[in-house]
Amino acid sequence: MKHFPESHTAQNIKECLEEIPTLWDIDVDKIHAIVRDNGRNVVKAIDDSVFTGVPCFIHTIQLAINAAMKMDSVAEILTKCRRIVSHFNHSGLAQTKLCALQKELSLPQHQLVQDVSTRWNSSYYMLSRLLEQKRVVSLYLTETTVNFENLSSTEWNILEKYIPLLKPFEEVTKIISSNFSSISEIIPHLKTLQKYLSHYIDENDQIMQLKVILENELKTRFERFGLEQNKLFTLATLLDPRYKLHFFQTDNVGTVKSQFLYEALKNSMSNDESDMDKDNLDNSQNDNNNDPESTIHRSFWQCYQELVTRRIENVDGSRSSAAHELHSYCAIPVIKRKDDPFEWWRQNYSRFPEMAHIAKRYLFCPASTVYSERLFLKLVIYMRLKETACFLIELKR
């Protein structure tokens, strides 16, 4: 971390990034990758530097969904919903009446949620909560004079279909936002989302149009990264015992194996040995069988199950120790998607020593910048509290 008062040009960012390892006495060779957003200045800065950049999965998903939300019918619904939510959040009288109506109609006494432009899932939660409180909101707007409109029946119908369509994106966003999420999760979750969308059918033309936009956005935005040709992504996915080779196109399986064997050869020529990180990480997540969108949930994860259980042919004829390890590793069934891959490697380190050595390098790269953003937010809150405390002490004097 370093104070950065200069203009945020690509050149200035590049110079700052290259100074930080020296300030903290970090060997540049030990910096595997830098997870970044998709800002042009940041992308250029890292591309021009000595480092390798990895796009934040959450930020890229955000851009894809934001593009879909610009569709006229959806944008209009969002505008109306924000106006409704804002009315209740800025009026104590409206909030009191809302609570009274919730009790009268026996609906959950939940506050409406205001979205934040930089977090697409906050818009999802806003729409989902508004749909939950549809009867209350509609009754309130019928009985109260306001300077804005309620959603029409057609718009409520679109909203009812729009939320289930985006439910898998919300689930994936929560998973990748975990403190322990790895870059290995990008290809599997992207492939599952694409498979889910390809199977999604609805009689509403606007929802189908929205689906097509999402499909195109995912394809366009992630294609440029060449995920299945980039060893940062492929080796991480291969070395994650939840996924292995199951999410790669058949034509790319041989390439991924070759990338691994080449990496193993480089490691065998190096004397760099270190102990496996034995931190016991808890990455558990619970399904909610009572979720009103449980059908969508099951449908989406069924797509995942179809991909992870497909048969992978053995195309490797090498007889090296690394190839033998790879063959044995791939022959073992994948672990459950909620199991901890880091704990698995801790337990199987001695069984696959060459693979474990490579896993230490590739599997620990995060899939998003969410964790670091949370960390910096906590730091900002701490500093502000400290400044407030100092100010109050001065006042008492």
Contacts in CASP RR format, 6 or more apart in sequence:
PFRMAT RR
TARGET T0000
AUTHOR 0000-0000-0000
METHOD contacts of the structure
MODEL  1
MKHFPESHTAQNIKECLEEIPTLWDIDVDKIHAIVRDNGRNVVKAIDDSV
FTGVPCFIHTIQLAINAAMKMDSVAEILTKCRRIVSHFNHSGLAQTKLCA
LQKELSLPQHQLVQDVSTRWNSSYYMLSRLLEQKRVVSLYLTETTVNFEN
LSSTEWNILEKYIPLLKPFEEVTKIISSNFSSISEIIPHLKTLQKYLSHY
IDENDQIMQLKVILENELKTRFERFGLEQNKLFTLATLLDPRYKLHFFQT
DNVGTVKSQFLYEALKNSMSNDESDMDKDNLDNSQNDNNNDPESTIHRSF
WQCYQELVTRRIENVDGSRSSAAHELHSYCAIPVIKRKDDPFEWWRQNYS
RFPEMAHIAKRYLFCPASTVYSERLFLKLVIYMRLKETACFLIELKR
1 20 0 8 1.000
2 16 0 8 1.000
2 19 0 8 1.000
2 20 0 8 1.000
2 23 0 8 1.000
4 12 0 8 1.000
4 13 0 8 1.000
4 16 0 8 1.000
6 12 0 8 1.000
6 16 0 8 1.000
8 41 0 8 1.000
9 41 0 8 1.000
10 40 0 8 1.000
10 41 0 8 1.000
10 42 0 8 1.000
10 44 0 8 1.000
10 45 0 8 1.000
10 48 0 8 1.000
11 45 0 8 1.000
11 48 0 8 1.000
12 45 0 8 1.000
13 41 0 8 1.000
13 42 0 8 1.000
13 45 0 8 1.000
14 44 0 8 1.000
14 45 0 8 1.000
14 46 0 8 1.000
14 48 0 8 1.000
14 49 0 8 1.000
17 34 0 8 1.000
17 45 0 8 1.000
17 46 0 8 1.000
17 49 0 8 1.000
17 51 0 8 1.000
18 49 0 8 1.000
18 50 0 8 1.000
18 51 0 8 1.000
20 26 0 8 1.000
21 27 0 8 1.000
21 28 0 8 1.000
21 31 0 8 1.000
28 50 0 8 1.000
28 51 0 8 1.000
31 51 0 8 1.000
32 52 0 8 1.000
32 232 0 8 1.000
32 361 0 8 1.000
32 362 0 8 1.000
32 364 0 8 1.000
32 365 0 8 1.000
33 51 0 8 1.000
33 52 0 8 1.000
33 53 0 8 1.000
33 54 0 8 1.000
33 183 0 8 1.000
33 232 0 8 1.000
33 365 0 8 1.000
34 46 0 8 1.000
34 51 0 8 1.000
34 52 0 8 1.000
34 53 0 8 1.000
34 54 0 8 1.000
35 53 0 8 1.000
35 54 0 8 1.000
35 55 0 8 1.000
35 56 0 8 1.000
35 183 0 8 1.000
35 365 0 8 1.000
35 366 0 8 1.000
35 367 0 8 1.000
35 368 0 8 1.000
35 369 0 8 1.000
35 372 0 8 1.000
36 42 0 8 1.000
36 43 0 8 1.000
36 46 0 8 1.000
36 53 0 8 1.000
36 54 0 8 1.000
36 55 0 8 1.000
36 56 0 8 1.000
36 369 0 8 1.000
37 55 0 8 1.000
37 56 0 8 1.000
37 59 0 8 1.000
37 369 0 8 1.000
38 55 0 8 1.000
38 56 0 8 1.000
38 59 0 8 1.000
38 60 0 8 1.000
38 63 0 8 1.000
46 52 0 8 1.000
46 53 0 8 1.000
47 53 0 8 1.000
52 232 0 8 1.000
54 183 0 8 1.000
54 232 0 8 1.000
54 365 0 8 1.000
55 225 0 8 1.000
56 367 0 8 1.000
56 368 0 8 1.000
56 369 0 8 1.000
56 370 0 8 1.000
57 176 0 8 1.000
57 185 0 8 1.000
57 186 0 8 1.000
57 189 0 8 1.000
57 190 0 8 1.000
57 367 0 8 1.000
57 368 0 8 1.000
58 173 0 8 1.000
58 176 0 8 1.000
58 177 0 8 1.000
58 367 0 8 1.000
58 368 0 8 1.000
58 369 0 8 1.000
58 370 0 8 1.000
59 368 0 8 1.000
59 369 0 8 1.000
60 221 0 8 1.000
60 222 0 8 1.000
61 120 0 8 1.000
61 169 0 8 1.000
61 172 0 8 1.000
61 173 0 8 1.000
62 118 0 8 1.000
62 119 0 8 1.000
62 120 0 8 1.000
63 217 0 8 1.000
63 221 0 8 1.000
64 214 0 8 1.000
64 217 0 8 1.000
64 218 0 8 1.000
64 221 0 8 1.000
65 120 0 8 1.000
65 166 0 8 1.000
65 169 0 8 1.000
65 214 0 8 1.000
65 217 0 8 1.000
66 120 0 8 1.000
67 213 0 8 1.000
67 217 0 8 1.000
68 74 0 8 1.000
68 210 0 8 1.000
68 213 0 8 1.000
68 214 0 8 1.000
68 217 0 8 1.000
69 75 0 8 1.000
69 78 0 8 1.000
69 120 0 8 1.000
69 123 0 8 1.000
71 206 0 8 1.000
71 209 0 8 1.000
71 210 0 8 1.000
71 213 0 8 1.000
73 155 0 8 1.000
73 158 0 8 1.000
73 206 0 8 1.000
74 158 0 8 1.000
74 162 0 8 1.000
74 206 0 8 1.000
74 210 0 8 1.000
76 155 0 8 1.000
77 127 0 8 1.000
77 151 0 8 1.000
77 155 0 8 1.000
77 158 0 8 1.000
77 159 0 8 1.000
77 162 0 8 1.000
78 123 0 8 1.000
78 127 0 8 1.000
80 148 0 8 1.000
80 149 0 8 1.000
80 150 0 8 1.000
80 151 0 8 1.000
80 155 0 8 1.000
81 126 0 8 1.000
81 127 0 8 1.000
81 130 0 8 1.000
81 151 0 8 1.000
81 159 0 8 1.000
82 114 0 8 1.000
82 115 0 8 1.000
82 126 0 8 1.000
83 148 0 8 1.000
84 112 0 8 1.000
84 130 0 8 1.000
84 137 0 8 1.000
84 141 0 8 1.000
84 148 0 8 1.000
84 150 0 8 1.000
85 112 0 8 1.000
85 113 0 8 1.000
85 114 0 8 1.000
85 115 0 8 1.000
85 126 0 8 1.000
85 130 0 8 1.000
86 114 0 8 1.000
87 94 0 8 1.000
87 146 0 8 1.000
87 148 0 8 1.000
88 94 0 8 1.000
88 95 0 8 1.000
88 98 0 8 1.000
88 111 0 8 1.000
88 112 0 8 1.000
89 95 0 8 1.000
89 111 0 8 1.000
89 112 0 8 1.000
89 114 0 8 1.000
94 140 0 8 1.000
94 144 0 8 1.000
95 111 0 8 1.000
97 140 0 8 1.000
97 144 0 8 1.000
98 112 0 8 1.000
98 133 0 8 1.000
98 136 0 8 1.000
98 137 0 8 1.000
98 140 0 8 1.000
99 109 0 8 1.000
101 107 0 8 1.000
101 136 0 8 1.000
101 139 0 8 1.000
101 140 0 8 1.000
102 108 0 8 1.000
102 109 0 8 1.000
102 110 0 8 1.000
102 133 0 8 1.000
102 136 0 8 1.000
103 109 0 8 1.000
105 135 0 8 1.000
105 136 0 8 1.000
105 139 0 8 1.000
107 132 0 8 1.000
107 133 0 8 1.000
107 135 0 8 1.000
107 136 0 8 1.000
108 132 0 8 1.000
110 129 0 8 1.000
110 132 0 8 1.000
110 133 0 8 1.000
111 129 0 8 1.000
112 126 0 8 1.000
112 129 0 8 1.000
112 130 0 8 1.000
112 133 0 8 1.000
112 137 0 8 1.000
113 122 0 8 1.000
113 125 0 8 1.000
113 126 0 8 1.000
113 129 0 8 1.000
113 130 0 8 1.000
114 122 0 8 1.000
114 126 0 8 1.000
115 122 0 8 1.000
115 123 0 8 1.000
115 125 0 8 1.000
115 126 0 8 1.000
116 122 0 8 1.000
120 169 0 8 1.000
120 173 0 8 1.000
121 169 0 8 1.000
121 170 0 8 1.000
121 173 0 8 1.000
121 174 0 8 1.000
124 163 0 8 1.000
124 166 0 8 1.000
124 169 0 8 1.000
124 170 0 8 1.000
127 159 0 8 1.000
127 162 0 8 1.000
127 163 0 8 1.000
128 163 0 8 1.000
130 137 0 8 1.000
130 159 0 8 1.000
131 156 0 8 1.000
131 159 0 8 1.000
131 160 0 8 1.000
131 163 0 8 1.000
134 156 0 8 1.000
137 150 0 8 1.000
138 150 0 8 1.000
141 150 0 8 1.000
142 150 0 8 1.000
151 159 0 8 1.000
157 204 0 8 1.000
158 204 0 8 1.000
158 206 0 8 1.000
158 207 0 8 1.000
161 202 0 8 1.000
161 204 0 8 1.000
161 207 0 8 1.000
162 207 0 8 1.000
162 210 0 8 1.000
163 293 0 8 1.000
164 293 0 8 1.000
164 295 0 8 1.000
164 296 0 8 1.000
165 200 0 8 1.000
165 202 0 8 1.000
165 207 0 8 1.000
165 210 0 8 1.000
165 211 0 8 1.000
165 214 0 8 1.000
165 296 0 8 1.000
167 293 0 8 1.000
167 296 0 8 1.000
167 297 0 8 1.000
167 300 0 8 1.000
168 192 0 8 1.000
168 193 0 8 1.000
168 196 0 8 1.000
168 296 0 8 1.000
168 297 0 8 1.000
168 300 0 8 1.000
169 193 0 8 1.000
171 297 0 8 1.000
171 300 0 8 1.000
172 189 0 8 1.000
172 192 0 8 1.000
172 193 0 8 1.000
174 285 0 8 1.000
175 181 0 8 1.000
175 185 0 8 1.000
175 189 0 8 1.000
175 285 0 8 1.000
176 185 0 8 1.000
176 186 0 8 1.000
176 189 0 8 1.000
176 367 0 8 1.000
176 368 0 8 1.000
176 370 0 8 1.000
177 368 0 8 1.000
177 370 0 8 1.000
177 371 0 8 1.000
178 283 0 8 1.000
178 285 0 8 1.000
179 371 0 8 1.000
179 374 0 8 1.000
180 281 0 8 1.000
180 282 0 8 1.000
180 283 0 8 1.000
180 340 0 8 1.000
180 342 0 8 1.000
181 283 0 8 1.000
181 366 0 8 1.000
181 367 0 8 1.000
181 368 0 8 1.000
181 370 0 8 1.000
181 371 0 8 1.000
182 236 0 8 1.000
182 240 0 8 1.000
182 341 0 8 1.000
182 363 0 8 1.000
182 364 0 8 1.000
182 365 0 8 1.000
182 366 0 8 1.000
182 367 0 8 1.000
183 232 0 8 1.000
183 233 0 8 1.000
183 236 0 8 1.000
183 362 0 8 1.000
183 363 0 8 1.000
183 365 0 8 1.000
183 366 0 8 1.000
183 367 0 8 1.000
184 236 0 8 1.000
184 237 0 8 1.000
184 239 0 8 1.000
184 240 0 8 1.000
184 242 0 8 1.000
184 243 0 8 1.000
184 341 0 8 1.000
184 362 0 8 1.000
184 363 0 8 1.000
184 367 0 8 1.000
185 240 0 8 1.000
185 243 0 8 1.000
185 367 0 8 1.000
186 227 0 8 1.000
186 233 0 8 1.000
186 237 0 8 1.000
186 367 0 8 1.000
187 227 0 8 1.000
187 228 0 8 1.000
187 233 0 8 1.000
187 234 0 8 1.000
187 237 0 8 1.000
187 243 0 8 1.000
187 247 0 8 1.000
187 248 0 8 1.000
188 237 0 8 1.000
188 242 0 8 1.000
188 243 0 8 1.000
188 246 0 8 1.000
188 247 0 8 1.000
188 304 0 8 1.000
188 307 0 8 1.000
188 308 0 8 1.000
190 218 0 8 1.000
190 222 0 8 1.000
190 227 0 8 1.000
191 247 0 8 1.000
191 307 0 8 1.000
192 300 0 8 1.000
192 301 0 8 1.000
192 303 0 8 1.000
192 304 0 8 1.000
192 307 0 8 1.000
193 218 0 8 1.000
194 215 0 8 1.000
194 218 0 8 1.000
194 219 0 8 1.000
195 303 0 8 1.000
195 306 0 8 1.000
195 307 0 8 1.000
196 299 0 8 1.000
196 300 0 8 1.000
196 303 0 8 1.000
197 211 0 8 1.000
197 214 0 8 1.000
197 215 0 8 1.000
197 218 0 8 1.000
198 215 0 8 1.000
199 299 0 8 1.000
199 303 0 8 1.000
200 211 0 8 1.000
201 208 0 8 1.000
202 208 0 8 1.000
202 211 0 8 1.000
225 233 0 8 1.000
226 233 0 8 1.000
227 233 0 8 1.000
227 234 0 8 1.000
228 234 0 8 1.000
228 248 0 8 1.000
228 249 0 8 1.000
228 252 0 8 1.000
228 255 0 8 1.000
228 256 0 8 1.000
229 252 0 8 1.000
229 255 0 8 1.000
231 259 0 8 1.000
231 263 0 8 1.000
231 362 0 8 1.000
232 362 0 8 1.000
232 365 0 8 1.000
234 248 0 8 1.000
234 252 0 8 1.000
234 255 0 8 1.000
234 256 0 8 1.000
234 259 0 8 1.000
235 256 0 8 1.000
235 259 0 8 1.000
235 260 0 8 1.000
235 263 0 8 1.000
235 358 0 8 1.000
235 362 0 8 1.000
236 362 0 8 1.000
236 363 0 8 1.000
236 365 0 8 1.000
237 243 0 8 1.000
237 244 0 8 1.000
237 247 0 8 1.000
237 248 0 8 1.000
237 256 0 8 1.000
238 244 0 8 1.000
238 245 0 8 1.000
238 256 0 8 1.000
238 257 0 8 1.000
238 260 0 8 1.000
239 260 0 8 1.000
239 355 0 8 1.000
239 358 0 8 1.000
239 359 0 8 1.000
239 362 0 8 1.000
239 363 0 8 1.000
240 341 0 8 1.000
240 363 0 8 1.000
241 329 0 8 1.000
241 332 0 8 1.000
241 334 0 8 1.000
241 335 0 8 1.000
241 339 0 8 1.000
241 341 0 8 1.000
241 344 0 8 1.000
241 345 0 8 1.000
241 348 0 8 1.000
242 308 0 8 1.000
242 334 0 8 1.000
242 335 0 8 1.000
242 336 0 8 1.000
242 337 0 8 1.000
242 339 0 8 1.000
242 341 0 8 1.000
243 308 0 8 1.000
243 334 0 8 1.000
244 312 0 8 1.000
244 329 0 8 1.000
244 330 0 8 1.000
244 334 0 8 1.000
245 253 0 8 1.000
245 256 0 8 1.000
245 257 0 8 1.000
245 312 0 8 1.000
245 330 0 8 1.000
246 307 0 8 1.000
246 308 0 8 1.000
246 309 0 8 1.000
246 310 0 8 1.000
246 312 0 8 1.000
246 334 0 8 1.000
247 307 0 8 1.000
247 308 0 8 1.000
248 256 0 8 1.000
250 313 0 8 1.000
253 312 0 8 1.000
253 313 0 8 1.000
253 315 0 8 1.000
254 315 0 8 1.000
254 316 0 8 1.000
257 315 0 8 1.000
257 316 0 8 1.000
257 326 0 8 1.000
260 322 0 8 1.000
260 326 0 8 1.000
260 355 0 8 1.000
260 358 0 8 1.000
261 316 0 8 1.000
261 318 0 8 1.000
261 320 0 8 1.000
261 322 0 8 1.000
261 323 0 8 1.000
261 326 0 8 1.000
263 358 0 8 1.000
264 320 0 8 1.000
264 322 0 8 1.000
264 354 0 8 1.000
264 355 0 8 1.000
264 358 0 8 1.000
265 320 0 8 1.000
265 322 0 8 1.000
267 354 0 8 1.000
267 357 0 8 1.000
267 358 0 8 1.000
268 322 0 8 1.000
268 354 0 8 1.000
273 357 0 8 1.000
274 360 0 8 1.000
276 345 0 8 1.000
276 346 0 8 1.000
276 349 0 8 1.000
276 356 0 8 1.000
276 360 0 8 1.000
277 342 0 8 1.000
277 346 0 8 1.000
277 360 0 8 1.000
277 364 0 8 1.000
278 346 0 8 1.000
279 342 0 8 1.000
280 340 0 8 1.000
280 342 0 8 1.000
280 343 0 8 1.000
280 346 0 8 1.000
281 340 0 8 1.000
281 342 0 8 1.000
281 343 0 8 1.000
282 340 0 8 1.000
283 338 0 8 1.000
283 340 0 8 1.000
284 338 0 8 1.000
284 340 0 8 1.000
285 338 0 8 1.000
287 297 0 8 1.000
288 294 0 8 1.000
291 297 0 8 1.000
304 337 0 8 1.000
308 334 0 8 1.000
308 337 0 8 1.000
312 330 0 8 1.000
314 327 0 8 1.000
314 330 0 8 1.000
316 323 0 8 1.000
316 326 0 8 1.000
316 327 0 8 1.000
317 323 0 8 1.000
321 354 0 8 1.000
322 354 0 8 1.000
322 355 0 8 1.000
325 352 0 8 1.000
325 353 0 8 1.000
325 354 0 8 1.000
325 355 0 8 1.000
326 355 0 8 1.000
328 352 0 8 1.000
329 352 0 8 1.000
329 355 0 8 1.000
335 341 0 8 1.000
335 344 0 8 1.000
341 363 0 8 1.000
342 363 0 8 1.000
345 356 0 8 1.000
345 359 0 8 1.000
345 363 0 8 1.000
348 356 0 8 1.000
349 356 0 8 1.000
366 372 0 8 1.000
END
